[in-house]
Amino acid sequence: MDKAHLAASKTTKTLDFNELDAATGNIYEAIAQISRRAEQINETLRAEINDKLVDFEVVTDSLEEVFENKEQIEMSRQYEVLPKPHAMAVREWLDGKIFYRYPETDSDKA
């Protein structure tokens, strides 16, 4: 997990439309780019969690045996306190860290 993502807001925050659409000039395009980046961040986080949870898998045939693993609980808590992927994507957008392009217009210019 990138430590820069921790600077994102962990609570709901009102944003100025003028800040969001400054790069594109269109709020809908800006939101589309932010949502695509949020999906990428979400997929990355989910893959990280799944990779770490593989270590804690226990195969049992009985439903009566339930194990509490303190390390697994701590790891889960670390991911729970992270900002949400959309907040991370908005922070990246406002910091100018998201690169986007439109292939159909780029090929026409070449």
N, C-alpha and C positions, 0 to 999 in steps of 0.2 A: 504494500500500500504506500502510495506516494504521500510524503508528509505535507506537501503543499495542499492536498485535499483537506487536511484538518483545519485549514483557515476558513473553510466554507461555513456558512451559517447553519446551526443545528436546529434553529426554530424558523417558523414562517416569518418572512420579512417582505415588506412592500418595496418594490423596485420602481425606478423611474423608467418609463417607456423610452424616453429619449436616450438613456444610457444603453438600453438593450439594442435598439435598432440603429445606433450610430454607425456601426460597421457595414450594415447592409442597406440601410435606408428604408427597410421594410420590416415591420415588427413580426409579420408572419414568417418570413424567411429566417429571421433571427431565432424565433422560437423553434422552427423546424431544425435548425442546426444544433441548438442547445439540446433538443430532445434526442437527436441522433447520438450526440456525445454522452448523454445520460444513459442511453441504452448500452453503449460500449463500456462505460464505467460499471454499470450493473452486472454485465456479463463477466467482467474481470473480477469483481468482488465475489460473485457467485462461484467462479472457478477457484479462486483462492480458498474460499471456505470449504468447498468440496474436497480440495486437495488435502487440507489440514484435517478434515473429519474422517478421511480414509484411515488415518492412524488410530482412530478411536473405535472403529467398527469391531463389534463382537458378534460372532455368529453363534446363536443358541437356538435350540428347538423348543425350549420352554418359554412360555410367556410370563411365568412366575419370577424368573430371574431378571431383575432390572438393576443395572449397575449405575451408580452415580460417579462420574469421573470429574473430579474438581478441575483438572486441567482443561477438559472440554468445556465446562461451564465458564471458566475464566476466558477462554478463547471466544466463546459465543458472546460474552459480555463486551469484549473489546470491539467486536463488529457491531454490536447493538448501539454503542455510543458514537459511532462514526456518523458524520452528516449523511443525509440521503443523497443518492446519485444525482438527482436533479439539482440539488444545491451545489454539489461539486462542479457540475457542468456549467451552471450559471456563474460561479466564481471564476472558472477557466475562461468563460466567454468575456466577462468584464475585464479580466486581466490580459486579454488578447492572446491567449494561448491556444485557441482553437483555429486550425487552418481549414478552410473550405474552398471549394472551387466548383464550377459548373462545367463538366467535360464538353457538353455540346457547344458552349460558347468559346471555350479555349481552343478547340480544334478548328473552329471557323476562322480564328485570328491567325493561325499558323500558316 
